[in-house]
Amino acid sequence: MRYDGEESEAIDMNQQEHIVIRGLRQNNLKNVSLDIPKGKIVVFTGVSGSGKSSIVFDTI
C-alpha cells in the first residue's frame, strides 16, 4: 500500500492497471515519465545508450 500525496486514502498497488514512473532521472535519462501496463508484454527498444537498461534493470 502507498499513500498518494494529499489524499488520505490508501492505494492498493495491486489494483492499479499500470506501473507509473514520473520524473525519472538516472544515468542519461532526464525527467522521463512512463505508464507501463500490467499484464501485458512490454518491449523497450531504442538505439545504444538511450537508457533502456537503466529503466528496465535499475528502475523497475
WOSULGI-V516414 format. One record per run of one state. SS is the DSSP state (alpha for helix, beta for strand, coil for the rest). FROM is the first residue (numbers start at 1). TO is the last residue. If there is no record, write none. Layout:
ss:SS from:FROM to:TO
ss:SS from:FROM to:TO
This chain:
ss:coil from:1 to:1
ss:beta from:2 to:3
ss:coil from:4 to:9
ss:beta from:10 to:11
ss:coil from:12 to:12
ss:alpha from:13 to:15
ss:coil from:16 to:17
ss:beta from:18 to:26
ss:coil from:27 to:28
ss:beta from:29 to:37
ss:coil from:38 to:51
ss:alpha from:52 to:59
ss:coil from:60 to:60
